[in-house]
Amino acid sequence: MDRLADRLDQAADTLTMVDRRMPGRAVTTEAFGAFGAAGSGGGLPGRLGRALHKHWAAVLDARASEAGDAAARLAALAQSVRTTVRHYDETDELVRRRLTRET
């Protein structure tokens, strides 16, 4: 069970890294063919490029948030596994002591 908890922690660490690195995937509006500030021209291609950039930024933000949330859930699950194992071990020890006293 300790290996399971360790693997859950490793997965959480990986997702935390994804959460932190996701903003680095952001690009400028020029990458989408939108040159200049909003409203400064560029016609339909400029508006489309700005809309695509806005969507790309929202997607990156959402995926980073999802990775962070999943990392937190996995870390909590790993801790729960460790706590459960500890409780089982404590119960086993208590039963062992009781049985030893009764014999």
N, C-alpha and C positions, 0 to 999 in steps of 0.2 A: 504494500500500500504506500510505503514511503516513495517508491519509484514512481507510482502514479502521481502522487502529490508533487514530486520534483518535475515530472513532465508537464503537469498543469502549470506550474510556476514558469517553466521554460516557455511554454506557449504564451503565457501572459506577458513575459518579457519581450517576446517577439512582437506581439501586438502593440505593446507600449512603444517599441521602436518604430513600428509602422505609423502609429499615431503622431509621433514626434517628427518623422521624416516627411509625412504627407504634405505639409505646407511648402516644402522644398520643391514640390512638383508644380508649383504655381508658375505660370508664365505671364508675360505681358500681353496686353491686348493686341500688340503687333503680331504675335504668333498666330493670331486668328484673322489676320488681315485687316485689323481695325487700326488705322493710323489717326492720331489726334484725339482730342478729348471728345466726350459725348457731346453731340450737338454742333461739333465744329466742322461737320461735313463728312465726306466719304460716301455719301449716298447710301443706297441700300446695302452694298457690300460692307461699308463701315458699320452700319447699324447691326447687320447680321454678325459681323465679327465681334462687336461689343456684347451682343446677346450671347453668343457662344462662349466668350470669355467669362461672362457672369455665370453662365451655367456650369462651366468647368470649375470655377472657383467654389461654387456651391457644392458640387459633387465632391471635390477634394475635402472640403470642410466636413461634409456628411460622412465620408468614409473614414476620416481621421477620428471623428466623434464615435463612430461605430466601433472602430478598433480600440479606442480608449475604454469604451463601455465593456466590450468583450474581455479586454485585459483585466479589468476590475472584477468581472464575474468569475473569470478563471482563477484569479488569485484568491478570491473568497472561497471558491470551490476547493482549491488546494488546501487552504487553511481548515476548511470543514472536514476534509478527508483526514488530515492530521489530528484534529480534535476527536473525531470519531474513533480513530485507531487508539488514541490515548485513553478514551473512555472504555473501550473494549479491554485494553490492557489492564486498566485499573479494576474493572469488573472481574476479569480472570484472576487477578492477584487476590482480590477480596474472597472470591469463591475458593481459591486454593488454600488461603489461610483458614477459612471456616471448615473446610473439609479436613485439613490437617489437625485442627483442634478436636474435631468430632471423632477421629480415629485413634 
